């Protein structure tokens, strides 16, 4: 995304801090919602049950599986927060008990970045003069952690909302009582895959068409596998 490079614009942007991207959570939830709901649809159709069973089981999947994914994402992201706090406590203790060793770590970190001589001495002095800046430097450069962790609530909300919205697509034809609903359900599921890929191209260098087709291919493979499972269940039941 393009942005201004005036002094005021740069200052405001840096003061606002880094902006976290929850696109991964949305795509993950959207594709999984479509695939798992379509799997329910194909499984029930393969078993030749009534459309009302499809709707009931589909909505049960939307709420239960969607909440499960959101909860898992919340707990996983929360674990990242806990790990950052744990490592920060370790670094604070190391700085207190072995400051020279930790100072040498900072020196070697910035030496690998190309600093040398008086410049290296100066940057080490600046970093180690502030304990919090010192700890943050170690977390970022030694452990490869982000300066700020993502919000567990936003990660979970992104996953759950995408799961509900995209997972509803395979159910719409059955809710509307359309004839040959399974064909339209498969079409809508594929359309959701393509739309997700096209939207995510906004955050990549790939064209919307290429991104949409690649996501459609991956999602189509997953949906195709679920359809094969439905056929297998039908053959086992017959």
CORVENLIN-V700629 format. One record per pair of residues at least 12 apart in sequence whose C-alpha atoms are under 7 Angstrom apart, sorted by the first residue. I is the first residue (numbers start at 1). J is the second residue. Records with the same first field share a line. If there is no record, write none. Layout:
I = J + J
This chain:
20 = 150
22 = 155 + 158
25 = 155 + 158 + 159
26 = 158 + 159 + 162
27 = 196
28 = 159
29 = 159 + 160 + 162 + 163
30 = 162 + 163 + 166 + 167
31 = 193 + 219
32 = 163
33 = 163 + 164 + 166 + 167
34 = 166 + 167 + 170 + 189
35 = 222 + 223
37 = 58 + 61 + 62 + 167 + 170
38 = 170 + 223
39 = 223 + 226 + 227
40 = 57 + 58
41 = 54 + 58
42 = 227 + 230
43 = 230
46 = 230 + 231 + 233 + 234
47 = 234
51 = 174
55 = 171 + 174 + 175
58 = 171
62 = 164 + 167
66 = 160 + 163 + 164
67 = 160
70 = 156 + 157 + 159 + 160
71 = 156
73 = 155 + 156
74 = 152 + 153 + 155 + 156
77 = 152
78 = 152
81 = 149
88 = 135 + 139
91 = 135
92 = 135
103 = 128
106 = 124
107 = 120 + 124
166 = 192
169 = 188 + 189
170 = 185 + 186 + 188 + 189
171 = 185
173 = 185
190 = 216 + 220
193 = 215 + 216 + 219
194 = 212 + 213 + 215 + 216
195 = 212
196 = 212
197 = 211 + 212 + 215
198 = 211 + 212
